[in-house]
Amino acid sequence: MSLLSRLLGKRGPAPTEMGPLYEPVREAMREVQAYARSHGGQIHLLGVSPEGDVTIRMTGTCSGCPLSDITLKVGIERQLRLLVPGVGRVVQVQ
């Protein structure tokens, strides 16, 4: 959570699962977020299962974007797998 969000009391969705890869994935999401933010969207980390599956929610302009499936697989999932060994699949929920 950014300093501004903390000061304003705004928080993203609470994680649903916090497996052993949660912290490394959370750190890696900072880099992954840059692309979404540059297009007016956000990616919220909802959880990481013990098996390494990552659950996210896309908001802003990313929500409902016709290219969000491509961004999910080619951008987010590929980047997280490179940055955090052990990440399995990335699943988007609404």
MMTF fields as JSON, N, C-alpha, C and O atoms, coordinates in Angstrom:
{
  "mmtfVersion": "1.0.0",
  "mmtfProducer": "UNKNOWN",
  "numBonds": 375,
  "numAtoms": 376,
  "numGroups": 94,
  "numChains": 1,
  "numModels": 1,
  "chainsPerModel": [1],
  "groupsPerChain": [94],
  "chainIdList": ["A"],
  "bondAtomList": [4, 2, 8, 6, 12, 10, 16, 14, 20, 18, 24, 22, 28, 26, 32, 30, 36, 34, 40, 38, 44, 42, 48, 46, 52, 50, 56, 54, 60, 58, 64, 62, 68, 66, 72, 70, 76, 74, 80, 78, 84, 82, 88, 86, 92, 90, 96, 94, 100, 98, 104, 102, 108, 106, 112, 110, 116, 114, 120, 118, 124, 122, 128, 126, 132, 130, 136, 134, 140, 138, 144, 142, 148, 146, 152, 150, 156, 154, 160, 158, 164, 162, 168, 166, 172, 170, 176, 174, 180, 178, 184, 182, 188, 186, 192, 190, 196, 194, 200, 198, 204, 202, 208, 206, 212, 210, 216, 214, 220, 218, 224, 222, 228, 226, 232, 230, 236, 234, 240, 238, 244, 242, 248, 246, 252, 250, 256, 254, 260, 258, 264, 262, 268, 266, 272, 270, 276, 274, 280, 278, 284, 282, 288, 286, 292, 290, 296, 294, 300, 298, 304, 302, 308, 306, 312, 310, 316, 314, 320, 318, 324, 322, 328, 326, 332, 330, 336, 334, 340, 338, 344, 342, 348, 346, 352, 350, 356, 354, 360, 358, 364, 362, 368, 366, 372, 370],
  "bondOrderList": [1, 1, 1, 1, 1, 1, 1, 1, 1, 1, 1, 1, 1, 1, 1, 1, 1, 1, 1, 1, 1, 1, 1, 1, 1, 1, 1, 1, 1, 1, 1, 1, 1, 1, 1, 1, 1, 1, 1, 1, 1, 1, 1, 1, 1, 1, 1, 1, 1, 1, 1, 1, 1, 1, 1, 1, 1, 1, 1, 1, 1, 1, 1, 1, 1, 1, 1, 1, 1, 1, 1, 1, 1, 1, 1, 1, 1, 1, 1, 1, 1, 1, 1, 1, 1, 1, 1, 1, 1, 1, 1, 1, 1],
  "groupList": [{"groupName": "MET", "atomNameList": ["N", "CA", "C", "O"], "elementList": ["N", "C", "C", "O"], "formalChargeList": [0, 0, 0, 0], "bondAtomList": [1, 0, 2, 1, 3, 2], "bondOrderList": [1, 1, 2], "singleLetterCode": "M", "chemCompType": "L-PEPTIDE LINKING"}, {"groupName": "SER", "atomNameList": ["N", "CA", "C", "O"], "elementList": ["N", "C", "C", "O"], "formalChargeList": [0, 0, 0, 0], "bondAtomList": [1, 0, 2, 1, 3, 2], "bondOrderList": [1, 1, 2], "singleLetterCode": "S", "chemCompType": "L-PEPTIDE LINKING"}, {"groupName": "LEU", "atomNameList": ["N", "CA", "C", "O"], "elementList": ["N", "C", "C", "O"], "formalChargeList": [0, 0, 0, 0], "bondAtomList": [1, 0, 2, 1, 3, 2], "bondOrderList": [1, 1, 2], "singleLetterCode": "L", "chemCompType": "L-PEPTIDE LINKING"}, {"groupName": "ARG", "atomNameList": ["N", "CA", "C", "O"], "elementList": ["N", "C", "C", "O"], "formalChargeList": [0, 0, 0, 0], "bondAtomList": [1, 0, 2, 1, 3, 2], "bondOrderList": [1, 1, 2], "singleLetterCode": "R", "chemCompType": "L-PEPTIDE LINKING"}, {"groupName": "GLY", "atomNameList": ["N", "CA", "C", "O"], "elementList": ["N", "C", "C", "O"], "formalChargeList": [0, 0, 0, 0], "bondAtomList": [1, 0, 2, 1, 3, 2], "bondOrderList": [1, 1, 2], "singleLetterCode": "G", "chemCompType": "PEPTIDE LINKING"}, {"groupName": "LYS", "atomNameList": ["N", "CA", "C", "O"], "elementList": ["N", "C", "C", "O"], "formalChargeList": [0, 0, 0, 0], "bondAtomList": [1, 0, 2, 1, 3, 2], "bondOrderList": [1, 1, 2], "singleLetterCode": "K", "chemCompType": "L-PEPTIDE LINKING"}, {"groupName": "PRO", "atomNameList": ["N", "CA", "C", "O"], "elementList": ["N", "C", "C", "O"], "formalChargeList": [0, 0, 0, 0], "bondAtomList": [1, 0, 2, 1, 3, 2], "bondOrderList": [1, 1, 2], "singleLetterCode": "P", "chemCompType": "L-PEPTIDE LINKING"}, {"groupName": "ALA", "atomNameList": ["N", "CA", "C", "O"], "elementList": ["N", "C", "C", "O"], "formalChargeList": [0, 0, 0, 0], "bondAtomList": [1, 0, 2, 1, 3, 2], "bondOrderList": [1, 1, 2], "singleLetterCode": "A", "chemCompType": "L-PEPTIDE LINKING"}, {"groupName": "THR", "atomNameList": ["N", "CA", "C", "O"], "elementList": ["N", "C", "C", "O"], "formalChargeList": [0, 0, 0, 0], "bondAtomList": [1, 0, 2, 1, 3, 2], "bondOrderList": [1, 1, 2], "singleLetterCode": "T", "chemCompType": "L-PEPTIDE LINKING"}, {"groupName": "GLU", "atomNameList": ["N", "CA", "C", "O"], "elementList": ["N", "C", "C", "O"], "formalChargeList": [0, 0, 0, 0], "bondAtomList": [1, 0, 2, 1, 3, 2], "bondOrderList": [1, 1, 2], "singleLetterCode": "E", "chemCompType": "L-PEPTIDE LINKING"}, {"groupName": "TYR", "atomNameList": ["N", "CA", "C", "O"], "elementList": ["N", "C", "C", "O"], "formalChargeList": [0, 0, 0, 0], "bondAtomList": [1, 0, 2, 1, 3, 2], "bondOrderList": [1, 1, 2], "singleLetterCode": "Y", "chemCompType": "L-PEPTIDE LINKING"}, {"groupName": "VAL", "atomNameList": ["N", "CA", "C", "O"], "elementList": ["N", "C", "C", "O"], "formalChargeList": [0, 0, 0, 0], "bondAtomList": [1, 0, 2, 1, 3, 2], "bondOrderList": [1, 1, 2], "singleLetterCode": "V", "chemCompType": "L-PEPTIDE LINKING"}, {"groupName": "GLN", "atomNameList": ["N", "CA", "C", "O"], "elementList": ["N", "C", "C", "O"], "formalChargeList": [0, 0, 0, 0], "bondAtomList": [1, 0, 2, 1, 3, 2], "bondOrderList": [1, 1, 2], "singleLetterCode": "Q", "chemCompType": "L-PEPTIDE LINKING"}, {"groupName": "HIS", "atomNameList": ["N", "CA", "C", "O"], "elementList": ["N", "C", "C", "O"], "formalChargeList": [0, 0, 0, 0], "bondAtomList": [1, 0, 2, 1, 3, 2], "bondOrderList": [1, 1, 2], "singleLetterCode": "H", "chemCompType": "L-PEPTIDE LINKING"}, {"groupName": "ILE", "atomNameList": ["N", "CA", "C", "O"], "elementList": ["N", "C", "C", "O"], "formalChargeList": [0, 0, 0, 0], "bondAtomList": [1, 0, 2, 1, 3, 2], "bondOrderList": [1, 1, 2], "singleLetterCode": "I", "chemCompType": "L-PEPTIDE LINKING"}, {"groupName": "ASP", "atomNameList": ["N", "CA", "C", "O"], "elementList": ["N", "C", "C", "O"], "formalChargeList": [0, 0, 0, 0], "bondAtomList": [1, 0, 2, 1, 3, 2], "bondOrderList": [1, 1, 2], "singleLetterCode": "D", "chemCompType": "L-PEPTIDE LINKING"}, {"groupName": "CYS", "atomNameList": ["N", "CA", "C", "O"], "elementList": ["N", "C", "C", "O"], "formalChargeList": [0, 0, 0, 0], "bondAtomList": [1, 0, 2, 1, 3, 2], "bondOrderList": [1, 1, 2], "singleLetterCode": "C", "chemCompType": "L-PEPTIDE LINKING"}],
  "groupTypeList": [0, 1, 2, 2, 1, 3, 2, 2, 4, 5, 3, 4, 6, 7, 6, 8, 9, 0, 4, 6, 2, 10, 9, 6, 11, 3, 9, 7, 0, 3, 9, 11, 12, 7, 10, 7, 3, 1, 13, 4, 4, 12, 14, 13, 2, 2, 4, 11, 1, 6, 9, 4, 15, 11, 8, 14, 3, 0, 8, 4, 8, 16, 1, 4, 16, 6, 2, 1, 15, 14, 8, 2, 5, 11, 4, 14, 9, 3, 12, 2, 3, 2, 2, 11, 6, 4, 11, 4, 3, 11, 11, 12, 11, 12],
  "groupIdList": [1, 2, 3, 4, 5, 6, 7, 8, 9, 10, 11, 12, 13, 14, 15, 16, 17, 18, 19, 20, 21, 22, 23, 24, 25, 26, 27, 28, 29, 30, 31, 32, 33, 34, 35, 36, 37, 38, 39, 40, 41, 42, 43, 44, 45, 46, 47, 48, 49, 50, 51, 52, 53, 54, 55, 56, 57, 58, 59, 60, 61, 62, 63, 64, 65, 66, 67, 68, 69, 70, 71, 72, 73, 74, 75, 76, 77, 78, 79, 80, 81, 82, 83, 84, 85, 86, 87, 88, 89, 90, 91, 92, 93, 94],
  "secStructList": [7, 7, 2, 2, 2, 2, 2, 2, 6, 7, 7, 7, 7, 7, 7, 1, 3, 3, 7, 6, 6, 2, 2, 2, 2, 2, 2, 2, 2, 2, 2, 2, 2, 2, 2, 2, 2, 2, 6, 6, 3, 3, 3, 3, 3, 3, 3, 3, 7, 6, 6, 1, 7, 3, 3, 3, 3, 3, 3, 3, 6, 6, 6, 6, 7, 6, 6, 2, 2, 2, 0, 0, 0, 0, 0, 0, 0, 2, 2, 2, 2, 2, 2, 1, 6, 6, 7, 7, 7, 3, 3, 3, 7, 7],
  "xCoordList": [0.858, 0.0, 0.902, 1.887, 0.569, 1.378, 1.204, 0.235, 2.15, 2.089, 0.836, 0.166, 0.515, -0.675, -1.932, -2.82, -2.008, -3.175, -3.288, -4.382, -2.143, -2.175, -2.634, -3.424, -2.142, -2.519, -4.003, -4.654, -4.527, -5.938, -6.844, -8.069, -6.234, -7.017, -7.615, -8.526, -7.116, -7.639, -6.816, -5.588, -7.505, -6.826, -7.41, -8.572, -6.572, -7.058, -7.81, -7.928, -8.318, -9.019, -8.106, -6.908, -8.659, -7.873, -7.495, -8.308, -6.28, -5.862, -6.757, -7.157, -7.057, -7.863, -6.979, -7.386, -5.788, -4.834, -3.452, -3.105, -2.679, -1.326, -0.348, 0.211, -0.14, 0.805, 2.234, 2.456, 3.199, 4.599, 5.158, 6.146, 4.552, 5.046, 4.37, 4.656, 3.48, 2.72, 3.629, 3.455, 4.569, 5.42, 6.257, 6.295, 6.939, 7.689, 6.785, 7.18, 5.583, 4.655, 4.205, 4.122, 3.917, 3.495, 4.571, 4.263, 5.813, 6.925, 7.026, 7.211, 6.906, 7.0, 5.852, 6.008, 4.709, 3.551, 3.816, 3.175, 4.73, 5.062, 5.556, 5.192, 6.383, 6.892, 5.791, 5.677, 5.0, 3.921, 2.862, 2.276, 2.618, 1.614, 1.92, 1.002, 3.189, 3.571, 2.857, 2.391, 2.772, 2.105, 0.619, 0.099, -0.046, -1.48, -1.727, -2.64, -0.937, -1.122, -0.892, -1.551, 0.048, 0.32, -0.88, -0.964, -1.803, -3.006, -4.27, -5.381, -4.109, -5.255, -5.914, -7.054, -5.226, -5.795, -4.992, -3.954, -5.485, -4.783, -4.968, -5.959, -3.981, -4.046, -3.931, -2.934, -4.948, -4.964, -4.623, -5.234, -3.659, -3.3, -4.287, -4.379, -5.026, -6.022, -5.494, -5.974, -4.527, -3.995, -3.052, -3.0, -2.305, -1.401, -1.607, -1.426, -1.983, -2.24, -0.924, 0.134, -0.976, 0.239, 0.907, 2.108, 0.139, 0.68, 1.297, 1.9, 1.159, 1.741, 0.799, 1.23, -0.498, -1.461, -1.811, -2.084, -1.795, -1.998, -3.391, -3.795, -4.116, -5.44, -5.37, -4.884, -5.864, -5.837, -7.204, -8.079, -7.372, -8.546, -8.026, -7.207, -8.513, -8.138, -9.245, -10.429, -8.852, -9.829, -9.416, -8.382, -10.22, -9.953, -10.174, -11.084, -9.353, -9.524, -9.217, -9.609, -8.52, -8.233, -9.485, -9.607, -10.405, -11.629, -12.504, -12.929, -12.774, -13.606, -12.888, -13.511, -11.598, -10.826, -10.768, -10.517, -10.991, -10.948, -9.572, -9.47, -8.534, -7.188, -6.741, -5.596, -7.632, -7.221, -6.796, -5.911, -7.405, -6.981, -5.554, -4.779, -5.209, -3.849, -2.885, -1.815, -3.251, -2.422, -2.195, -1.09, -3.242, -3.144, -2.126, -1.232, -2.244, -1.385, 0.004, 1.014, 0.048, 1.317, 2.102, 3.332, 1.401, 2.092, 2.268, 3.392, 1.18, 1.235, 1.779, 2.735, 1.181, 1.604, 3.051, 3.823, 3.421, 4.805, 5.799, 6.829, 5.493, 6.403, 6.523, 7.625, 5.4, 5.47, 6.259, 6.998, 6.111, 6.875, 8.367, 9.176, 8.735, 10.151, 10.702, 11.825, 9.9, 10.366, 10.286, 11.084, 9.331, 9.121, 9.034, 7.976, 10.142, 10.093, 9.063, 8.996, 8.272, 7.249, 5.845, 4.873, 5.722, 4.383, 3.806, 4.462, 2.577, 1.876, 1.096, 1.666, -0.184, -1.027, -1.519, -1.499, -1.962, -2.551, -4.007, -4.315, -4.905, -6.335, -6.941, -6.664, -7.771, -8.469, -9.877, -10.576, -10.298, -11.684, -12.296, -11.592, -13.603, -14.308, -14.637, -15.229],
  "yCoordList": [-1.168, 0.0, 1.227, 1.276, 2.216, 3.416, 4.275, 4.131, 5.158, 6.063, 6.929, 7.147, 7.423, 8.251, 7.467, 7.992, 6.217, 5.39, 5.201, 5.26, 4.972, 4.803, 6.071, 6.021, 7.21, 8.474, 8.769, 9.315, 8.405, 8.661, 7.557, 7.668, 6.492, 5.396, 4.492, 3.716, 4.58, 3.742, 2.475, 2.507, 1.36, 0.079, -0.669, -0.493, -1.509, -2.387, -3.533, -3.604, -4.43, -5.595, -6.413, -6.525, -6.976, -7.794, -9.114, -9.691, -9.597, -10.864, -12.012, -12.066, -12.917, -14.078, -15.247, -16.066, -15.333, -16.382, -15.761, -14.903, -16.197, -15.664, -16.823, -17.045, -17.567, -18.676, -18.175, -16.972, -19.076, -18.703, -17.734, -17.052, -17.659, -16.745, -15.373, -14.514, -15.162, -13.921, -12.683, -11.78, -12.632, -11.437, -11.19, -10.056, -12.214, -11.958, -11.511, -10.665, -12.072, -11.666, -10.231, -9.442, -9.891, -8.52, -7.511, -6.453, -7.842, -6.964, -6.859, -5.767, -7.989, -8.008, -7.244, -6.694, -7.208, -6.507, -5.015, -4.371, -4.473, -3.049, -2.778, -1.778, -3.675, -3.523, -3.782, -3.057, -4.791, -5.157, -4.057, -3.815, -3.397, -2.333, -1.161, -0.494, -0.908, 0.278, 0.344, 1.408, -0.775, -0.789, -0.447, 0.384, -1.08, -0.83, 0.632, 1.258, 1.17, 2.566, 3.532, 4.567, 3.195, 4.081, 4.17, 5.086, 3.225, 3.223, 3.517, 3.303, 3.999, 4.37, 3.216, 3.343, 2.106, 0.957, 0.593, 1.19, -0.391, -0.913, -2.419, -2.966, -3.074, -4.509, -4.735, -4.357, -5.349, -5.609, -7.07, -7.966, -7.3, -8.656, -9.119, -8.523, -10.183, -10.695, -11.874, -12.125, -12.589, -13.712, -14.556, -14.461, -15.388, -16.349, -17.665, -17.744, -18.684, -19.987, -20.656, -20.258, -21.657, -22.396, -23.037, -23.303, -23.287, -23.882, -22.846, -23.214, -21.554, -20.492, -19.854, -19.055, -20.192, -19.543, -18.165, -18.024, -17.167, -15.775, -15.328, -15.559, -14.694, -14.168, -12.646, -12.053, -12.017, -10.561, -10.04, -10.794, -8.734, -8.028, -6.799, -6.045, -6.611, -5.434, -4.399, -4.724, -3.156, -2.078, -0.91, -0.955, 0.115, 1.279, 0.924, 0.162, 1.467, 1.205, -0.241, -0.698, -0.971, -2.387, -3.248, -4.277, -2.831, -3.594, -3.51, -2.423, -4.638, -4.664, -4.347, -4.337, -4.09, -3.809, -5.072, -6.156, -4.956, -6.145, -6.805, -7.976, -6.093, -6.657, -7.171, -7.597, -7.135, -7.519, -8.984, -9.315, -9.874, -11.277, -11.432, -12.221, -10.686, -10.722, -10.124, -10.683, -9.0, -8.38, -9.343, -9.429, -10.065, -11.014, -12.106, -12.347, -12.762, -13.901, -13.491, -14.009, -12.569, -12.206, -11.213, -11.251, -10.34, -9.34, -9.744, -9.967, -9.841, -10.051, -11.432, -11.542, -12.48, -13.835, -14.092, -14.633, -13.717, -13.925, -13.171, -13.722, -11.93, -11.12, -11.671, -11.751, -12.051, -12.612, -13.917, -14.172, -14.738, -15.99, -15.732, -16.471, -14.685, -14.321, -13.782, -14.1, -12.964, -12.303, -13.19, -13.032, -14.124, -14.958, -16.428, -16.893, -17.153, -18.584, -19.284, -19.05, -20.138, -20.862, -20.355, -21.0, -19.191, -18.689, -19.614, -19.918, -20.049, -20.897, -20.058, -19.371, -20.109, -19.319, -18.076, -17.996, -17.105, -15.886, -15.877, -15.99, -15.739, -15.793, -14.44, -13.873, -13.936, -12.674, -12.947, -13.785, -12.248, -12.302, -10.923, -9.915, -10.896, -9.622, -8.973, -7.895],
  "zCoordList": [0.0, 0.0, 0.0, 0.736, -0.822, -0.905, 0.342, 1.087, 0.547, 1.688, 1.606, 2.615, 0.409, 0.244, 0.609, 1.28, 0.17, 0.512, 2.013, 2.574, 2.667, 4.126, 4.815, 5.757, 4.348, 4.965, 4.78, 5.671, 3.618, 3.341, 3.86, 3.805, 4.363, 4.909, 3.847, 4.138, 2.613, 1.539, 1.461, 1.543, 1.302, 1.197, 0.014, -0.351, -0.574, -1.633, -0.991, 0.232, -1.818, -1.279, -0.368, -0.628, 0.683, 1.612, 0.94, 0.217, 1.167, 0.573, 1.049, 2.212, 0.134, 0.491, 0.909, 1.733, 0.354, 0.705, 0.768, -0.044, 1.723, 1.852, 1.99, 3.064, 0.895, 0.886, 1.025, 1.164, 0.99, 1.205, 0.163, 0.433, -1.011, -2.046, -1.996, -2.83, -1.029, -0.997, -0.971, -1.789, -0.065, 0.055, -1.192, -1.669, -1.753, -2.994, -4.151, -4.954, -4.237, -5.291, -5.051, -5.993, -3.817, -3.491, -3.9, -4.449, -3.631, -4.026, -5.549, -6.086, -6.24, -7.701, -8.348, -9.438, -7.689, -8.235, -8.414, -9.244, -7.664, -7.828, -9.24, -9.859, -9.737, -11.097, -12.124, -13.112, -11.892, -12.81, -12.867, -13.922, -11.747, -11.662, -12.588, -13.065, -12.845, -13.614, -14.961, -15.367, -15.643, -16.952, -16.818, -17.563, -15.882, -15.701, -15.338, -15.878, -14.445, -14.027, -15.181, -15.268, -16.073, -17.207, -18.146, -18.964, -18.03, -18.855, -18.038, -18.523, -16.816, -15.996, -15.259, -14.811, -15.128, -14.434, -13.2, -12.914, -12.481, -11.317, -11.26, -11.743, -10.653, -10.439, -8.943, -8.328, -8.358, -6.92, -6.673, -7.254, -5.822, -5.431, -4.373, -3.299, -4.674, -3.741, -2.931, -1.826, -3.458, -2.708, -3.528, -4.755, -2.819, -3.436, -2.704, -1.489, -3.441, -2.819, -2.434, -2.921, -1.576, -1.223, -2.442, -2.418, -3.504, -4.725, -5.658, -6.667, -5.341, -6.16, -7.151, -7.983, -7.083, -7.956, -7.382, -6.19, -8.247, -7.849, -8.282, -9.421, -7.38, -7.682, -7.655, -6.692, -8.732, -8.848, -9.237, -9.661, -9.085, -9.602, -10.336, -9.81, -11.558, -12.34, -12.195, -12.29, -11.965, -11.833, -12.715, -13.381, -12.714, -13.55, -15.01, -15.335, -15.882, -17.312, -17.68, -18.754, -16.807, -17.074, -16.947, -17.612, -16.101, -15.884, -17.123, -17.513, -17.736, -18.923, -20.22, -21.281, -20.157, -21.366, -22.223, -21.696, -23.521, -24.372, -24.423, -24.79, -24.07, -24.085, -22.716, -22.563, -21.718, -20.364, -20.279, -19.489, -21.076, -21.055, -21.57, -21.03, -22.603, -23.139, -22.126, -21.885, -21.533, -20.504, -19.348, -18.811, -18.967, -17.863, -18.159, -17.348, -19.287, -19.607, -20.1, -19.623, -21.045, -21.663, -20.806, -20.775, -20.124, -19.32, -17.877, -17.425, -17.153, -15.706, -15.352, -14.583, -15.903, -15.538, -15.936, -15.144, -17.138, -17.6, -16.71, -16.321, -16.395, -15.579, -14.158, -13.615, -13.56, -12.203, -12.175, -11.224, -13.199, -13.254, -13.373, -12.812, -14.101, -14.214, -12.901, -12.508, -12.229, -11.01, -9.772, -8.848, -9.742, -8.552, -8.973, -9.396, -8.858, -9.172, -8.288, -7.081, -8.906, -8.153, -8.407, -8.014, -9.068, -9.401, -10.474, -11.47, -10.25, -11.212, -12.177, -13.024, -12.053, -12.945, -12.225, -10.996, -13.02, -12.481, -12.916, -14.102, -11.933, -12.178, -11.826, -10.769, -12.731, -12.484, -12.015, -12.585, -10.978, -10.512, -10.686, -10.743, -10.768, -10.96, -9.647, -9.622]
}
